[in-house]
């Protein structure tokens, strides 16, 4: 039994929707950040599914670069979140409404 592209795209769509809901509904910056990463991985899954469906390596190449950029994004994003926590003593988005204190 083989799994078709529809199943992969359905899972990718659900993952993206869960990530989008996490970004829109949550107040914690760490949870929002994890939701953004979930959305990024959903796009990666869709790219790999399309690449396998078309028998090319183009999607896999894009995924490689996306994962490389995401690793740098994680380092910078977590550093910003840690700096905000040290300065404001909170990670809630509604309390981080200005750049100055």
HELIX and SHEET records of a PDB file:
HELIX    1   1 UNK A    5  UNK A   25  1                                  21    
HELIX    2   2 UNK A   29  UNK A   53  1                                  25    
HELIX    3   3 UNK A   58  UNK A   88  1                                  31    
HELIX    4   4 UNK A   93  UNK A   95  5                                   3    
END                                                                             
